Amino acid sequence: MIKVSRLNGKSFILNALLIETIESFPDTTIMLTNGRKYVVKESEEQVYAMITSLYKTIGLAGMQHAGGNEDEE
């Protein structure tokens, strides 16, 4: 979950795992996989940094193949 702000300044928590796209029109618009759109104050780069930080925290960023070494017997 990441904390973002609406254009009126009111903050809310968004499930970052549902984010499909982030675009600037010039306002930052976040589109979720369920079709919902949110326009937020944060820049595209700020939202991306929050998502990247979240992924690192929960272990989704930089994941390696979990199957182990294929050369092991």
N, C-alpha and C positions, 0 to 999 in steps of 0.2 A: 504494500500500500504506500502511496506517495501523497503528500499534502500539497495541494495547489490552490490557487485563488481565482475566483470569478472576477470579471472586469470591475464589479462594484466593490471588490476588496474582501468579500466574504470567502473564507477558506473552506475547503472540503477535502475529504480523503477519497482517493481514487484507486481502484484495484489495477495496478500497473500490468498485471498479467493479462488483462483483457484489452490492452492498447494494441490497435492494429496499425494506425498511422498517426503522425504528428506533422502538421503543416502550418505555415504562416501565411495569412491572407490580408493584411499584415498581422492581425491578431492570431495568436497561437490557437489552433483548433486540434483537439484530440478526438480521434474516431475510435470507438471501441468495436470489438468483434461482434457485438450484438446490435450494431447500427447506431447507437447513441453517440451524439457529438457534444463536446464541451469546449467552450471558448474560455481560455485562461489568461491571466496576466503574465505569467512566466514565459520567458522566451523558449523557443524550440530547443535551444542548446541547454537551458536550465532543466527542462523536463527530461531531456535525454540523459543528462548527468544524474538526475534523481533516479531514473530507471536503472541506469548502469550500476549505481551504488547499491540499489536494492538487490539487483541480481547477484552482485558480488557478496552481499551480506547473507543471502539465502543459498549461495552455492550454485547458482545457475550460470554465472559468467565464467568462461574459461574451463568449462567441464571437459574432461578427457574421456576417451572411450572407457566405459566401465567394464568391459569384457576381459580386461587383463591383457597380458602379453601372449600373443598367439604362438610364440616359440616355446612357451612353457609346456612341460610334459607332465 
